[in-house]
Amino acid sequence: MRDFILGVPSKDHDIATSADPDELCRLFPNAVTVGKAFGVIKVPLGGEGPEFLEIATFREDLEYRDHRHPKAVRFSGPQEDARRRDFTINALYYDPKTSRILDSTGGMEDLKRGVVRAIGVADERFREDALRLLRAIRFATQFGFALDPATAEAIRARSKLIAKISPERIREELTRMWMGPRPAESLELLSKQSLLTYVLPELDHLHGLKQPVGAYGESDAWKSLLRTLRVLAKQSPARSSRLAWAAILSDIGKPKAARKSAGKNFNEHETMGAAMAAEIVARLKFSRADGDQIVAMILDHLKFREVFSMREATLERFVREPHFEEMLALHKAQATASDGNLAFYEFCAYRLAAARTASAEPRLIDGKDLIQLGLMPGKEFSEILRAVEDLALERKLRTKEEALEYIVKHFVE
């Protein structure tokens, strides 16, 4: 109901009813009933893929356990159901029978005022379910709303409870913030509400860290990161989660690099940052593929400053990296947010387009060709193939015949 009133697209629809779970199961015999004890069933919609419509019986939650889940529920009516929810803007119901909006918590007024306010006593809502601490930040920055003062105070007071939430759920909430329309504001609000120190303490260390202005365009590392995030949100509104996380973590190595150099520079901060990012993605239980790419992007994101002096083969390999396009978007945002020099970006964007055309070209030779020349499989194989690929990328070898001639001349006794 909230998204409908705000006029924004909604990814899912929640249906609540006075019908009890047994009655729902009779109405929908094919329903998935894993959550039946809590009054929730999932009705398959048919078609391709595992699409479901979730239907819940009006209920009130009884005592909570582990700051996340209620021990039991009691089936009730819409007003009781609304009181158990997190924020007033999420407790609006549309009654199709009467065409009325049911609002027993003041959610409509809060939508008009642009406020995220906890239902009832804010401190109790966060003690019941600590994930609401992050959800409050996400809703506020997603819609450009303010936090109700009492709600904000309760978040700061209960911020340490976020440690009770599983890493996976924390990662999911943070990812939605970073991919949302206001990642910089999300980061600022997490810090202001004392949550950042528990979910991403590595970023907290950027506060007050001075850096050489130079190409960074900003002497404060924290403000520099916020500026980059704002630019990225405008330039890449449909950015992937990998790009979003690489942008957030791109500077985390700066404090360590500054300590190593007594504050004189940030040399090797990308190497240190990549190592720290590897620990973060493991802690938040990213998939191997996502985690590896995020770390690789952080490790390589400063290579753009070297592209004009790279050997041709090295440059070609760089632009053909699987994560290059996203890394290029990150570089563009960082360059725009700092000194505005887009020369490296424009050059690499041109080379990327050229590489896409050239990628359809087959490899000149493979291992079978080497065996036919009488070479034995082993370490030398990869060295020969690499040498030939380098020369092919540099357009010094253009045909298979030229490649074989080169190998015979240099590697066959």
Residue pairs with C-beta under 8 A, 6 or more apart in sequence:
1 92
1 93
1 94
1 101
2 89
2 90
2 92
2 107
2 111
3 9
3 10
4 10
4 94
5 92
5 101
5 108
5 111
6 111
6 143
8 143
12 54
13 53
14 54
14 56
15 53
15 54
15 55
15 56
16 55
16 56
16 57
16 58
16 78
16 81
16 93
17 24
17 55
17 56
17 57
17 58
18 57
18 58
18 77
18 78
19 27
19 57
20 39
20 57
20 75
21 33
21 36
21 37
21 39
21 40
21 41
21 57
24 31
24 41
24 55
24 57
25 31
25 33
25 36
25 41
28 41
28 43
28 55
30 43
30 44
31 41
31 42
31 43
31 44
31 55
32 41
32 42
32 43
32 44
32 52
33 41
34 42
35 41
35 42
37 73
38 59
38 70
38 73
39 56
39 57
39 58
39 59
39 73
39 75
40 54
40 55
40 56
40 57
41 54
41 55
42 52
42 53
42 54
42 55
43 52
43 53
43 54
43 55
44 50
44 51
44 52
45 51
45 52
45 53
57 75
58 75
58 76
58 77
58 78
58 80
58 81
59 73
59 74
59 75
59 76
59 80
59 81
59 84
60 73
60 74
60 76
60 80
60 81
60 83
60 84
61 70
61 73
61 84
61 128
62 70
62 71
62 72
62 73
62 74
63 70
63 71
63 72
64 70
64 71
64 127
64 128
64 129
65 71
66 164
67 127
67 128
67 129
67 130
67 161
67 164
67 165
68 129
68 130
68 131
68 164
68 165
69 129
70 128
78 93
78 102
78 104
79 104
82 91
82 93
82 102
82 104
82 105
82 119
83 91
83 104
83 105
83 119
83 120
85 91
85 105
85 119
86 118
86 119
86 125
86 129
86 132
86 135
86 136
87 107
87 110
87 116
87 117
87 118
87 119
87 132
87 135
87 136
87 139
87 151
88 105
88 106
88 107
88 110
88 117
88 118
88 119
89 107
89 110
89 111
89 116
89 117
89 139
90 107
90 139
91 103
91 104
91 105
91 107
91 119
92 101
92 102
92 103
92 107
92 108
93 101
93 102
93 103
94 100
94 101
94 102
95 101
95 102
101 108
105 119
106 117
110 116
110 117
110 148
114 143
114 144
114 145
114 146
115 145
115 146
115 147
115 148
116 136
116 139
116 140
116 145
116 146
116 147
116 148
116 151
117 148
117 150
117 151
118 125
118 126
118 132
118 136
118 148
118 150
118 151
118 154
119 125
122 148
122 150
122 151
122 153
122 154
122 155
123 154
123 157
123 158
125 132
125 154
126 132
126 133
126 154
126 155
126 158
126 161
127 158
127 161
130 158
130 161
130 162
130 164
130 165
131 162
131 165
131 169
131 173
133 155
133 158
133 159
133 161
133 162
133 193
133 195
134 162
134 165
134 170
134 173
134 174
134 177
134 195
134 199
135 173
136 147
136 151
136 155
137 155
137 177
137 186
137 189
137 190
137 193
137 195
138 173
138 176
138 177
138 180
138 186
139 145
140 146
140 147
140 189
141 177
141 180
141 181
141 182
141 183
141 185
141 186
141 189
142 176
142 177
142 180
142 181
142 182
144 181
144 182
147 155
147 189
147 193
152 193
155 193
155 194
155 195
156 193
156 194
159 193
159 194
159 195
159 197
159 198
160 198
162 170
162 195
162 198
162 199
163 198
167 283
167 284
167 285
168 284
168 285
170 199
170 284
171 284
171 285
171 286
174 199
174 200
174 284
175 241
175 244
175 245
177 183
177 186
177 187
177 190
178 186
178 241
178 244
178 245
178 247
178 248
179 239
179 240
179 241
179 244
180 186
181 233
181 237
182 233
183 229
183 230
183 232
183 233
183 244
183 247
183 248
184 226
184 227
184 229
184 230
184 233
187 196
187 203
187 225
187 226
187 229
187 248
188 226
190 196
190 199
190 200
191 203
191 204
191 207
196 203
196 204
197 204
200 248
200 280
202 249
202 252
202 276
202 280
203 225
203 248
203 249
203 252
205 252
205 255
206 221
206 222
206 225
206 251
206 252
206 254
206 255
207 222
208 220
208 222
209 220
209 221
209 222
209 254
209 255
209 258
210 219
210 220
210 221
210 263
211 218
211 219
211 220
211 221
211 224
211 254
211 258
211 266
212 219
212 265
212 266
213 219
214 339
215 305
215 338
215 339
215 341
216 224
216 338
216 339
217 224
217 227
217 337
217 338
217 339
217 340
218 224
218 227
218 337
218 338
221 251
221 254
221 255
224 251
224 337
224 338
225 248
225 250
225 251
227 337
227 338
228 247
228 250
228 333
228 334
228 337
228 338
229 247
229 248
229 333
230 337
231 333
231 336
231 337
232 239
232 243
232 244
232 247
232 329
232 330
232 333
233 239
235 329
235 332
235 333
235 336
236 243
236 329
236 333
239 247
239 326
239 329
240 326
241 290
242 290
242 293
242 294
242 297
242 323
242 326
243 297
243 326
243 329
243 330
245 281
245 290
245 294
246 293
246 294
246 297
246 298
246 301
246 326
246 327
246 330
247 330
247 333
249 273
249 276
249 277
249 280
249 294
249 298
250 273
250 297
250 298
250 301
250 330
250 334
251 269
251 273
252 273
252 276
252 277
252 280
253 266
253 268
253 269
253 270
253 271
253 272
253 273
253 274
253 275
253 276
253 298
254 266
254 269
254 273
256 269
256 272
256 276
257 265
257 266
257 267
257 268
257 269
257 272
258 265
258 266
260 268
260 272
261 267
270 298
270 299
270 300
270 301
270 302
271 299
273 298
273 299
274 295
274 296
274 298
274 299
277 294
277 295
277 298
278 291
278 295
281 290
281 291
281 294
281 295
282 291
286 294
293 322
293 323
296 321
296 323
297 323
297 326
297 327
297 330
300 318
300 321
300 323
300 327
301 327
301 330
301 331
301 334
303 318
304 328
304 331
304 344
304 345
304 348
305 344
307 315
307 318
307 344
307 347
307 348
307 351
308 344
308 347
310 318
311 390
311 394
312 393
312 394
312 395
313 389
313 390
313 391
313 393
313 394
315 351
316 351
316 355
316 393
316 394
317 393
318 324
319 348
319 351
319 352
319 355
320 355
320 359
321 327
324 352
325 352
328 345
328 348
328 349
328 352
331 344
331 345
331 348
332 342
332 345
335 341
335 342
335 344
335 345
336 342
363 389
363 392
364 388
364 389
364 392
364 397
364 399
364 400
364 402
364 403
365 385
365 388
365 400
365 403
365 404
365 407
366 385
367 377
367 381
367 385
369 400
369 403
369 404
370 377
370 381
370 384
370 385
370 407
371 377
373 404
373 407
373 408
373 412
374 412
375 381
375 384
375 411
375 412
380 411
384 407
384 411
387 410
388 397
388 403
388 406
388 407
391 397
391 403
391 406
392 398
392 403
397 403
397 406
